[in-house]
Amino acid sequence: MKTMASVVTAAAILTSAGYRAPLSAQQPAHVIQTPEEAKWGPAPPMLPAGAQIVMLSGNPTSTGAYSVRLKFPAYYAIPAHSHPTDENVVVVSGALTFGMGNKLQKGDAGNKTLAAGGYALMPAKMNHFAYTTQETTIVLYGQGPVEFNYVNPSDDPRKATATK
């Protein structure tokens, strides 16, 4: 009973003293961005060279929600890989072809091409690949940290950069 009275008393003191939890710890800053305001830069080295990225919200390299915009050139390919967390993809412009499996296989009957407005969910630990035939922009979002685990280690662009 004394513990309950102490908790109620502490709550009353904090409330009457005007204590409020910091808003910054509870609410992230809002983001409102037009495509023209995007500041593109090179994508991280876990992706093959040529992709560009814009950070929209969060930080994909740490724990928590993130959103990024990625732009791929025509005839860009991401070899077979998986992620430790789910990956959500929305095609904004162009078209992106996805396939499942341990090796990138363009033209495979099981592949599916998504045009603008298309959505894909790549579950954690599912091997998949992607490629374009035209310049394509996507929004990628999920829970970080983002990691690319290439099925064939020699496909990992980080390893190619390290050996040059």
C-alpha positions in Angstrom: 0.0 0.0 0.0 2.9 2.4 0.8 4.4 1.7 -2.7 1.1 2.6 -4.4 0.8 5.8 -2.3 4.4 6.7 -3.3 3.7 6.2 -7.0 0.6 8.3 -6.9 2.4 11.0 -4.9 5.3 11.1 -7.4 2.9 11.3 -10.3 1.0 14.1 -8.7 4.2 16.1 -8.0 5.5 15.6 -11.6 2.2 16.6 -13.1 1.6 19.6 -10.9 5.2 20.8 -11.6 4.4 20.9 -15.3 6.7 17.9 -16.2 6.2 16.7 -19.7 8.3 14.1 -21.5 10.4 15.7 -24.3 8.5 15.7 -27.5 11.7 15.0 -29.6 12.0 11.6 -27.9 8.4 10.8 -28.8 7.9 12.3 -32.3 10.3 12.4 -35.1 10.4 15.5 -37.3 7.9 15.5 -40.2 9.1 15.2 -43.8 7.4 16.8 -46.7 9.5 16.6 -49.9 8.7 17.0 -53.6 10.8 14.9 -56.1 12.4 18.2 -57.2 13.8 18.8 -53.7 15.6 15.5 -53.6 19.3 15.7 -53.1 20.6 12.6 -54.9 23.9 11.0 -54.0 25.7 7.7 -54.7 24.1 4.7 -53.2 26.1 2.8 -50.5 28.6 0.3 -51.7 26.4 -2.7 -50.7 24.6 -1.9 -54.0 26.3 -2.2 -57.4 27.8 1.0 -58.8 25.4 3.3 -60.7 22.5 3.6 -58.2 21.6 6.9 -56.5 19.9 7.4 -53.2 18.0 10.1 -51.3 17.3 9.7 -47.6 13.6 10.4 -46.8 13.3 9.4 -43.1 15.1 7.5 -40.5 18.5 5.9 -40.9 18.7 2.6 -42.7 22.0 1.8 -41.1 20.6 1.7 -37.6 17.6 0.1 -35.8 14.2 1.5 -36.5 12.0 2.6 -39.4 13.6 4.1 -42.5 12.5 5.3 -46.0 14.8 6.0 -48.9 14.3 6.7 -52.6 16.6 4.8 -55.0 17.2 5.6 -58.7 18.6 2.8 -60.9 20.0 3.4 -64.5 18.7 1.4 -67.4 20.0 -2.2 -67.5 21.0 -2.1 -63.8 21.0 -5.4 -62.0 21.2 -6.4 -58.3 22.4 -10.1 -58.1 20.6 -12.6 -55.8 20.7 -11.6 -52.2 18.6 -11.5 -49.0 18.0 -9.2 -46.1 17.7 -9.9 -42.4 14.5 -7.8 -42.2 11.5 -7.4 -44.5 12.0 -5.0 -47.5 9.1 -3.0 -48.9 9.4 -1.6 -52.5 7.1 0.8 -54.3 8.0 1.6 -57.9 7.7 5.4 -58.5 8.8 5.5 -62.2 10.1 3.2 -64.8 9.9 -0.6 -64.1 11.7 -3.1 -61.9 11.7 -6.8 -62.5 12.0 -9.1 -59.5 12.9 -12.8 -59.4 13.3 -15.3 -56.6 16.1 -17.7 -56.3 19.8 -18.1 -55.8 21.0 -16.6 -59.1 20.0 -13.6 -61.2 18.1 -15.0 -64.2 16.8 -12.4 -66.6 13.9 -13.5 -68.7 12.9 -16.4 -66.3 9.2 -17.2 -66.6 8.8 -16.7 -62.8 10.1 -13.1 -62.8 7.6 -10.3 -62.4 8.0 -6.7 -63.7 6.4 -3.9 -61.7 5.6 -0.6 -63.4 5.0 2.7 -61.6 2.6 2.1 -58.7 3.7 -1.5 -58.2 4.5 -2.8 -54.8 6.7 -5.7 -53.6 7.4 -7.2 -50.2 10.6 -9.2 -49.9 10.4 -11.1 -46.6 13.5 -11.4 -44.5 15.9 -14.1 -45.6 14.3 -14.7 -48.9 16.8 -14.9 -51.8 15.7 -12.6 -54.6 17.2 -10.4 -57.4 16.1 -7.3 -59.4 16.9 -5.6 -62.7 15.8 -2.8 -64.9 15.5 -2.2 -68.6 15.0 1.6 -68.2 15.8 4.2 -65.7 13.7 3.4 -62.6 13.0 5.1 -59.3 11.7 3.3 -56.2 10.9 4.0 -52.6 12.4 1.4 -50.3 11.2 1.2 -46.7 11.3 -1.0 -43.7 13.0 -1.6 -40.4 16.8 -1.2 -40.2 19.5 -1.9 -40.1 19.6 -2.7 -43.9 22.0 -5.3 -45.0 22.5 -7.1 -48.3 23.6 -10.7 -48.0 24.6 -11.8 -51.5 24.1 -15.5 -52.2 27.3 -15.7 -54.2 30.0 -13.8 -52.3 31.7 -12.8 -55.5 28.6 -10.8 -56.5 29.0 -8.5 -53.4 30.2 -5.1 -54.8 31.9 -4.4 -51.4 34.2 -7.3 -52.0 35.0 -6.2 -55.6 35.9 -2.7 -54.3 38.1 -4.2 -51.6 40.1 -6.3 -54.1 40.8 -3.4 -56.5 
